[in-house]
Amino acid sequence: MRVPTEMFDEILARVSQRITKQRNNYRRPIEPGMKLSIALRHLVSGSKYP
């Protein structure tokens, strides 16, 4: 299942403040767009944590 680019950008604009982490000296945080992509893929696939 694919999400149109416009819809993805709209969702990202709405949630990016909540899923953005501050940068620290140890590693770079995952970008909000990547986090959203991972979350959507997980939800669509129906995967469960053991």
N, C-alpha and C positions, 0 to 999 in steps of 0.2 A: 504494500500500500504506500503510495507516494503522497506527500503533502505539497501542494503548490507553493512556490517560492514566496508569494505574497502572504499566504497564510502563515508560513513558518516565520517570516519576518514580523508579522503582527503578534504572534505568540511570544516570540523572543523579546519584542519591545515591552510586552506586558510583564514578563517574568525576569528579565535580565537583572534588575536591581536586587531581586531576592536570591538569585543563584550565583552572583558574582562574589568571589572571595578576594580578600586583600592579598597583595603580593608579599612574600617573605623572602628571607635570605637563603632558604634551603632549596626551594624549587618554585617554578612558575605555576600559577594556578591554571586549571583547565578553563579554556574560554567558554563563556556562556552559551554560544552557539553549539559547541561540541557537547556540552552537558545536556542541552535540550535534545540534541540528536540522539544521544545515548538513551535518555529517558523515554523518548517517543518510541524508539526501536524496542526497548524492553517492554513497554506497555502493549505495543502492537503484537509482539511475538507471544505474549501470554506467559513469558518465562516466570519462574518462581525461584525464590532463594531457598536453598535446602534448609 
